[in-house]
């Protein structure tokens, strides 16, 4: 994943083809499956990165491994990447593809951090509030971060809503420092 521009170009082309065939969700799932297999298997990664591995060998392995688990479009796309020696861009292409999918589906990625695990009612309430505020559907990721000391911190798009105890203490410190400097 050396060059994001290359990943963006390939992702746009794949997204366009998947949109025409109305299989964006399937291709998204395929990319996650392929990248997951590469990430989880040291032997597979080593095989793909080895300079002595020919494109034909890579294509054969991908076809045998993913031929019946992915759409024809995804498999053909992987063949193209191997032929163009861009198979190392697969992770970047997946990230860019997912961003294109979210934009097309009017979905915003949101990260919700809390000091403790949130129950379903709390999760739904937070997501409902953010959905109402943004007017967009959310693709949430919930993270437990004990450093927050309490409360919730939500990040989506370019916005950060920090309702954590740590955030409140930081704002209080800044306010006191500002007031102290103002009096000097």
Secondary structure, 3 states (H helix, E strand, C coil): CCCHHHHHHHHHHHHHHHHHHCCHHHHHHHHHHHHHHHHHCHHHHHHHHCCCCCHHHHHHHHHHHHCCCCCHHHHHHHHHHHHCCCHHHHHHHHHHHHHHHHHHCCEEEEEEEECCCCCHHHHHHHHHHHHHHHCCEEEEEEEECHHHCCCEEEEECCEEEECCHHHHHHHHHHHHHHHHHHHC
